[in-house]
């Protein structure tokens, strides 16, 4: 595997693109979480699939799918960044976080589970926070049962699980995320088993468009505020969002704090997660950089490989 491109280094995020021996591209990111410094929190965001079969209507990672990253390819992303930054895999930061949320739905790749099992033996750190973001596809029950077992044994208090919903209306959710997936009821049932009283709450993520149906009271029918928190994010300016005419409700000019207040009034801990707007220029949001480079002809045919692996 070789690194074929990276963005300019800066204090917010750096995107790396790698190519494997079959000529497939995948991308990963190292970032900070301002106002925290790298010494306080260092975040890696890694890919799990080549492209993504889900094809969410605002995400550039979808549209083509060419298989799962191997265990070696998953680990390569972490090793490359850790070895560049630290000696002897001694990760010198207060909080070390890995998000399985760059390109691809992680529950489609069981190698993610093995890597989660191995990380405590592979790296030295003070506090590790694994983070997995999912749309909860149907047919992934075995993955999530094993994830639950791993979490209970290794990461009871620190695991960050996020379900991407994007609307409180299940019919609209089917249009935004056009695959068969768990119902709100099933997400709630699983999360009640996953949650530990002293651990992190389960995140319900809403990248809200201006046309999104979002009724906080509806969430109370399924999701207990003692177990779940609500995260509101902008829709990133991707090629897919532009193509589908999806405009973000949250903007740099208007954070819609009245909406945040309305969610808080229902009893949910609420996070407005807008990050740094500069990330849109860097290309570190939403698995979009390979597509951007292909559009600019800097990596010819980055998304032109054949479908070789089925879920």
Secondary structure by P-SEA (a helix, b strand, c coil): ccccccccccccbbbbbbbcccccccccccccccccccccbbbbbbbcccccccccccccccccccccccaaaaaaaaaaaaaaccccccccccbbbbbccccccccccaaaaaaaacccccccccbbbbbbbccccccaaaaaaaaaaaaaccccccbbbbbbbccccaaaaaaacccccccaaaaaaaaaaacccccccccccccccccccccaaaaaaccccccbbbbbbcccccaaaaaacccccccccccaaaaaaaaaaaccccccccccccccccccccccaaaaaaaaccccccccccccccc
